[in-house]
Amino acid sequence: MTSAPGRAARPGWLSTLLASASFARAYTIAVLGAVFSSYAIERVAGHVTYVTIIVSLCLIGAAVLVARRREVVLVRLVPSTLLVFLGWALAAVFWSYDTTESFWSWVATAALAFLAVVIGHVRDTLQTARALGDVLRVLLAISLAVEVLSGVLLDMPFQFLGVQGDIAEFGPIQGIFGTRNLLGLVAILALITFLIEYRTQSVRPGVSFASVVLAGTLATLSDSPTVLVLAVGVGAAVGALALVRHTRAEQRALLQWALGGLVVIAGVVGYAARHQIIAWLGAGTDFSMRVSLWNKIAEFLRVRPVQGWGWFGPWNPSEVPFNLINFQLRANHATGLNAYFDVLLQLGWLGLILFLAFAGVALVRSWLDASERRSVIYAWTPLMLIALLIDSMFESFTLAGLGWLMLVLLAVRAGKSRSWRERMGGDSDGSSGLPNAGDPG
């Protein structure tokens, strides 16, 4: 019996749709929009709604990879350092005090990593930056609108979003991101993305200018003490990268080593002058609280120095050791307020080494790539990574949610253009600084 023509054509039509560039762009925007809006989605519609969205996006992402299976090279799909880190985090589930809770926390971490891997496969660097720019323009505009509505037009806080309505007093504000520090990080990531868009001429100059003003305004109004540190760190990285890119190839290696030495020296000087820097930033009380928390984490680490206490990502206040730490500090911390200390506590020294290897390899690969390639789009990946890794010294955003999604996505992008993966053939980045012909961007 022969099937009807309509039925025979349907599988081909669906496969073509899933493998199309337009669907890839729509999928990328949907993932970035959902994860960056996670706090607002959970406060408005509930945690189950957000989980349902993420699960649905994972299923669609798996279907996209199946539809593009001829393009998939397994050894190039996922960075090996990411697999090792996630493998150790999964192993840590078995010695946590609550294996069920720890396992589902690991599943949440792996799900966001999977979404990042799918985006990294279906979009090149320019297309990814453009999609993120479009998403952040909308979310930052919504954040500003919500703050104006709360603090100026209605003059009342929006408790369900955690918005206090302090914009009339010039902050601090948090928009739809829950905390001023997360808004500050998102605004810095947006500034990097908007400036790269301007340099690549991938959006109109007027849109670029308005976007930069919007992100800069929200970064300032967030009144986050980490924003200034991020701005200085990223600004120094921009200057160093520009210097390297304009240096002759035969002198570039020596300059890279010199810059690495300067970073080490700057780190030592910064640590030695940390109290003066903290006083200048006006964050003495906040930093004192963080130091107390980190000292307490170090005490608990001595009990399980190698393997840690089990992977949870964001803290569950009812789980060991987080409940014990909060009880002894008489506080209610939801994270370790430092991604590196958080990894130490949950995965031990071995976990921290794996995490540093994962992030460090991605940073080195992307930095070398940006140093050697002509298009300015390649600067987007290392600059975004530097912002995330600097912020990780003050917050744990890179271990969950939008921070983790971006960290994995940037590592995937870096892993596709350096080292042995590049020699496997096939997928060069394809970013020329201009949108691909026939691709919606």
C-alpha positions in Angstrom: 0.0 0.0 0.0 1.4 3.4 -0.9 1.0 6.2 1.6 -0.7 9.4 0.7 1.5 12.2 -0.8 0.7 14.5 2.2 1.8 11.9 4.7 4.9 11.1 2.8 6.0 14.7 2.6 5.4 15.5 6.3 8.6 14.0 7.8 10.7 15.8 5.1 9.0 19.1 5.8 9.6 18.9 9.6 13.2 17.9 9.2 13.7 20.8 6.7 12.2 23.2 9.2 14.3 22.0 12.1 17.5 22.3 10.1 16.7 25.7 8.6 18.6 28.9 9.5 15.4 30.7 10.4 14.4 28.1 12.9 17.9 28.1 14.4 17.7 31.9 14.9 14.2 31.6 16.5 15.4 28.7 18.7 18.4 30.7 19.9 16.3 33.7 20.7 13.8 31.5 22.6 16.5 29.9 24.7 18.3 33.1 25.5 15.0 34.9 26.2 13.7 32.1 28.5 16.9 31.7 30.5 17.6 35.5 30.9 14.0 36.0 32.0 14.0 33.0 34.4 13.5 35.1 37.5 10.5 37.0 36.1 9.0 33.8 34.6 9.2 32.0 38.0 7.8 35.0 40.0 5.0 35.5 37.6 4.1 32.0 36.4 5.8 29.7 38.9 8.8 27.3 38.9 6.9 24.5 37.2 6.3 26.8 34.2 9.9 27.6 33.9 11.0 24.0 34.1 8.4 23.1 31.5 9.8 25.7 29.1 13.4 24.4 29.6 12.4 20.8 29.1 10.5 21.7 26.0 13.5 23.6 24.6 15.8 20.6 25.4 13.5 18.3 23.5 13.4 20.7 20.5 17.1 21.1 20.7 17.6 17.3 20.5 15.3 17.2 17.5 17.4 20.0 15.9 20.6 18.0 16.4 18.9 14.9 14.9 17.7 16.9 11.9 21.3 18.3 11.5 23.0 14.9 12.2 25.1 15.0 9.1 26.8 18.2 10.4 27.4 16.8 13.9 30.9 15.6 14.7 30.8 14.2 18.2 34.3 15.0 19.2 33.7 18.6 18.3 30.2 19.0 19.7 31.0 19.4 23.4 34.3 20.6 25.0 36.0 17.7 26.7 36.7 19.9 29.8 33.0 20.5 30.1 32.2 16.7 30.0 34.9 16.0 32.7 33.5 18.8 34.9 29.9 17.6 34.5 31.1 14.0 35.1 32.7 14.9 38.4 29.6 16.9 39.4 27.5 13.8 38.7 29.8 11.6 40.7 29.5 14.1 43.6 25.7 13.3 43.7 26.5 10.0 45.4 28.2 11.4 48.4 25.9 14.3 49.0 23.5 14.2 52.0 20.5 14.3 49.7 21.2 12.3 46.6 17.8 12.9 45.0 17.9 16.7 45.4 21.6 16.8 44.2 20.8 14.6 41.2 18.0 16.9 40.0 20.2 19.9 40.6 22.8 18.3 38.3 20.1 17.6 35.7 19.2 21.3 35.7 22.9 22.2 35.2 23.3 19.6 32.4 20.1 20.8 30.7 21.3 24.4 30.4 24.6 23.1 29.2 22.8 21.1 26.5 20.9 24.2 25.4 24.2 26.1 25.1 25.8 23.3 23.1 22.8 23.3 20.7 23.1 27.0 20.2 26.8 26.8 19.7 26.3 24.2 17.0 23.5 25.9 15.0 24.8 29.6 15.2 28.2 31.1 14.6 29.7 33.8 16.7 28.2 36.8 15.0 24.8 35.2 14.8 25.0 34.3 18.5 26.0 37.9 19.5 23.2 39.3 17.3 20.6 37.1 18.9 21.8 38.0 22.4 21.8 41.7 21.5 18.2 41.4 20.4 17.1 39.6 23.6 19.0 42.0 25.9 17.6 45.1 24.2 14.1 43.9 25.0 14.8 42.7 28.5 16.7 45.8 29.5 13.9 48.0 28.1 11.3 46.0 30.0 13.4 46.4 33.2 13.6 50.2 32.7 9.9 50.3 32.0 9.0 48.3 35.1 11.2 50.5 37.3 9.7 53.7 35.9 6.2 52.3 36.4 7.0 51.3 39.9 9.1 54.2 41.1 7.7 57.2 39.2 4.2 56.6 37.7 2.7 54.4 40.5 5.2 55.1 43.2 4.8 51.7 44.8 7.0 48.6 45.0 6.2 45.5 42.9 6.8 42.9 45.5 6.2 39.9 43.2 9.2 41.0 41.1 11.3 42.3 44.0 11.2 45.8 42.5 11.5 48.4 45.2 10.8 51.4 43.0 13.9 53.4 43.9 14.6 54.7 40.4 13.4 58.2 41.4 16.3 58.2 44.0 18.7 57.0 41.2 18.8 53.4 42.5 19.6 50.9 43.3 17.4 49.1 40.8 17.2 45.5 39.8 14.7 45.4 36.9 13.3 42.0 36.1 16.5 40.2 37.2 15.9 40.0 40.9 19.1 41.6 42.3 21.0 44.7 41.4 24.2 42.7 41.0 22.7 40.4 38.4 21.3 43.4 36.6 24.7 45.0 36.7 26.3 41.8 35.2 23.6 41.6 32.4 24.1 45.3 31.6 27.9 44.8 31.2 27.4 41.8 29.0 24.9 43.8 27.0 27.4 46.7 26.6 30.0 44.4 25.2 27.5 42.9 22.8 26.1 46.2 21.7 29.6 47.6 21.0 30.6 44.6 19.0 27.3 45.0 17.0 28.3 48.6 16.3 31.9 47.6 15.2 30.6 44.9 12.9 27.8 47.1 11.6 25.3 44.3 12.1 22.6 46.8 13.3 21.9 50.4 12.4 24.0 53.0 14.2 21.0 54.6 15.8 20.0 51.3 17.3 23.5 50.7 18.5 23.7 54.1 20.2 20.3 53.7 21.9 21.2 50.2 23.1 24.5 51.4 24.6 22.8 54.3 26.4 20.2 51.9 27.7 22.7 49.4 29.0 25.0 52.1 30.5 22.0 53.7 32.2 20.9 50.5 33.9 24.4 49.6 34.8 24.8 52.9 36.6 21.3 52.8 38.2 21.9 49.3 39.5 24.4 50.8 41.9 26.2 47.5 42.0 29.7 47.6 43.5 30.8 44.9 41.0 29.9 47.0 37.9 32.9 49.3 38.3 35.2 46.3 38.8 33.7 44.7 35.7 34.0 47.9 33.7 37.7 48.4 34.6 38.5 44.7 34.0 36.8 44.5 30.6 38.2 47.9 29.6 41.7 46.8 30.4 41.1 43.6 28.4 39.9 45.7 25.4 43.0 47.8 25.5 45.3 44.7 25.8 43.5 42.9 23.0 43.7 46.0 20.7 47.4 46.2 21.4 48.0 42.5 20.6 45.9 42.7 17.4 48.0 45.6 16.2 51.4 44.0 17.0 53.3 42.2 14.3 52.9 38.4 14.3 56.5 37.7 15.1 56.4 39.9 18.3 52.9 38.8 19.4 54.0 35.8 21.5 56.4 37.9 23.6 53.7 40.5 24.1 51.2 37.9 25.2 53.7 36.6 27.8 54.3 40.1 29.0 50.6 40.8 29.4 50.2 37.5 31.3 52.9 38.7 33.7 51.2 42.0 34.1 47.9 40.3 35.0 49.7 38.2 37.7 51.4 41.3 39.1 48.1 43.3 39.0 46.4 40.4 40.9 49.1 40.4 43.6 49.0 44.2 44.0 45.2 44.2 44.0 45.1 41.5 46.8 47.7 43.5 48.8 45.7 46.7 48.4 42.3 45.1 48.7 41.2 47.0 51.8 42.0 50.4 50.2 40.2 49.3 47.0 37.2 48.2 49.0 37.0 51.4 50.9 37.3 53.4 47.7 34.4 51.4 46.2 32.3 52.0 49.4 31.7 48.3 49.7 33.3 47.6 53.1 30.3 46.2 54.9 29.3 44.1 51.9 32.8 42.7 51.5 33.2 42.0 55.2 30.0 39.9 55.0 31.4 38.0 52.1 34.8 37.3 53.8 32.9 35.9 56.8 31.0 33.6 54.5 34.1 32.5 52.6 36.0 31.8 55.9 33.1 29.6 57.0 33.1 27.8 53.7 36.8 27.1 54.2 36.1 25.6 57.6 33.5 23.2 56.0 35.9 22.4 53.2 38.4 21.0 55.6 36.0 18.1 56.4 35.8 17.1 52.7 38.7 18.8 50.9 38.9 16.7 47.8 35.4 15.6 46.9 33.3 18.4 48.5 29.8 18.1 49.9 27.9 17.3 46.7 26.6 19.3 43.7 23.6 21.6 44.2 24.4 24.7 42.3 22.3 27.4 44.0 22.0 26.6 47.7 19.0 24.7 49.1 18.7 26.3 52.6 17.4 23.0 54.1 20.3 20.9 52.9 23.6 20.1 54.6 26.0 21.9 54.6 24.2 25.1 53.5 21.8 25.1 56.5 24.7 24.7 58.9 26.7 27.5 57.3 23.7 29.9 57.4 22.9 28.9 61.0 26.4 29.5 62.2 26.5 32.9 60.4 22.9 33.8 61.4 22.3 34.6 57.7 20.3 33.3 54.8 22.7 33.0 51.9 21.4 31.5 48.7 25.0 31.0 47.2 28.6 31.2 48.3 28.8 34.7 46.7 31.9 33.5 44.8 31.7 30.9 42.1 35.2 29.5 42.9 34.4 29.1 46.6 31.1 27.6 45.7 32.7 25.0 43.5 35.2 24.3 46.3 32.5 23.7 48.8 30.4 21.5 46.6 33.0 19.6 44.5 36.2 20.0 46.5 39.7 20.9 45.2 39.4 18.4 42.3 36.2 20.1 41.2 37.7 23.5 41.3 40.7 22.4 39.2 38.3 21.0 36.6 36.2 24.2 36.7 39.3 26.4 36.2 40.5 24.1 33.4 37.2 24.4 31.7 37.0 28.2 32.0 40.7 28.7 31.5 41.0 26.7 28.3 38.0 28.5 26.9 39.5 31.9 27.7 43.0 31.1 26.3 41.5 29.6 23.1 39.2 32.6 22.5 41.9 35.1 23.4 44.4 33.6 20.9 41.6 33.4 18.3 40.8 37.1 18.8 44.5 38.0 18.7 45.0 36.4 15.3 41.7 36.8 13.4 41.0 40.0 11.5 37.3 40.4 12.3 36.4 42.2 15.5 33.6 39.7 16.1 36.2 37.3 17.6 36.8 39.7 20.4 33.2 39.1 21.7 34.0 35.7 23.1 37.0 36.5 25.3 35.6 39.8 26.5 32.4 38.1 27.6 34.3 35.3 29.3 36.5 37.9 31.1 33.4 39.6 32.4 31.9 36.4 33.7 35.1 35.2 35.3 35.7 38.5 37.1 32.1 38.6 38.3 32.6 35.0 39.6 34.9 36.5 42.3 31.9 38.3 43.8 28.9 36.2 42.8 28.1 32.6 41.9 26.0 33.5 38.8 28.3 31.4 36.5 27.2 28.2 38.2 23.5 28.4 37.3 21.0 30.2 35.1 22.0 32.8 32.6 25.7 32.9 33.8 26.1 29.1 33.4 24.4 29.1 30.0 26.7 31.9 28.7 29.8 30.3 30.2 29.1 27.0 28.4 28.0 28.7 25.2 31.3 30.8 25.1 33.4 27.7 25.8 31.7 25.9 22.9 32.4 28.8 20.6 36.0 28.9 21.7 36.4 25.1 21.3 35.2 25.2 17.7 38.1 27.3 16.4 41.3 26.2 18.2 43.5 23.2 19.0 42.9 19.7 17.8 39.2 20.3 17.2 39.9 22.6 14.4 42.2 20.0 12.7 39.3 17.6 12.7 38.0 19.6 9.7 34.6 20.9 8.9 33.2 23.6 11.1 35.1 26.7 11.0 33.3 29.6 12.7 32.3 31.3 9.5 32.1 34.7 11.2 33.3 37.2 8.8 32.0 40.3 10.6 29.0 40.4 8.2 25.8 38.4 8.3 25.8 35.3 6.1 24.0 35.6 2.8 20.6 34.2 3.0 20.7 34.0 6.8 18.3 36.2 8.8 21.1 37.0 11.2 
